[in-house]
Amino acid sequence: AQTVTQSQPEMSVQEAETVTLSCTYDTSESDYYLFWYKQPPSRQMILVIRQEAYKQQNATENRFSVNFQKAAKSFSLKISDSQLGDAAMYFCAYRSRGGSEKLVFGKGTKLTVNP
Amino acid sequence: GAGVSQTPSNKVTEKGKYVELRCDPISGHTALYWYRQSLGQGPEFLIYFQGTGAADDSGLPNDRFFAVRPEGSVSTLKIQRTERGDSAVYLCASSPAALYGYTFGSGTRLTVV
């Protein structure tokens, strides 16, 4: 079974600075998807960024980018020019490309943005 | 609708009671998922519907949990003989097809006292 590990329960960053959230995963599959989700106090999970394992190029969405290291099974999220609205829980998630469509989540990292 | 709607937003029930949690997905989304999020944890998969049928129910913890989606749209998660350990946020998500990204609802916070 696949597992996702987020080793940083909490992180903090100054407004306008850059922060990197870590995620590692374990799988025997070669083709899969990886995601970062943001969960504010409203509880709704919001997709931040998605990476397909067969693509070598790291995904980027505006201020959010990933460092995908397939051999190391590492998938970190970099947030540039941090804003107060970025404060939330961030979850890393894995999904197989075939078979079950379920997401496997890590335990999350709580990000605080200081003004 | 514009988003995934879950009702009620919060539910408090007594141990041993039966509860139903409702999920109204985005119109036209064929795939629907239920997850459970305990305090301090990431969401855990419960069940996945493709249309009316449960394509994967491997995450349901025991036979007290059951979910239906009779007309391929609204889904209901049913929990019998609730236990205090069932207290969690229950999240629903939908997508237009299994390979696309999910849209999550805001969840139902279930508290069993």
Interface residues (C-beta under 8 A of the other chain):
Chain A: V4 F35 S42 R43 Q44 M45 I46 L47 R50 F91 A93 S100 E101 K102 L103 V104 F105 G106 K107 G108
Chain B: A31 Y33 Y35 G40 Q41 G42 P43 E44 F45 Y48 A55 D56 S58 G59 V89 L91 A93 A98 L99 G101 Y102 F104 G105 S106 G107 R109
